[in-house]
Amino acid sequence: QAQLVESGGGLVQAGGSLRLSCAASEITFSVYLMGWFRQAPGKDREFVAVIGRSTSSTIDLADSVKGRFTVSRDDAKNMVYLQMNGLKPEDTAVYYCAAGLLFRTNAPPDYGMNYWGKGTLVTVSS
């Protein structure tokens, strides 16, 4: 059974940075798109970033994080990262890593992704 484990969340002041990591196991990592999603209290889960397979590494970011967040992957380590800079209080949420063979834009809650981690909490104080 595929496992995705997120780490790197925590409490940070507005304007600060965090780097989230996601370790994948029991999947053929290189064939999967990898994504980051978040869910704030009382809100639906929303798309944050997705990175394509290593052969393309196409990247897409939500408009709300463009210019502040970047996503990358290391297929040798089965890892995907979300570098978050210029954090804002509205970025506060549980952040989830996901793996999928397809990514469906605007298709919450699962966006077509096959596997999900349990999430890591990011809290941005004002």
Secondary structure, DSSP 8 states (H G I E B T S, - for coil): --EEEEE--EEEETT--EEEEEEEESS-GGGSEEEEEEE-TTS--EEEEEE--TTT--EEE-TTTTTTEEEEEETTTTEEEEEE-S--GGG-EEEEEEEES---TT-TTTTT-SEE---EEEEEE-
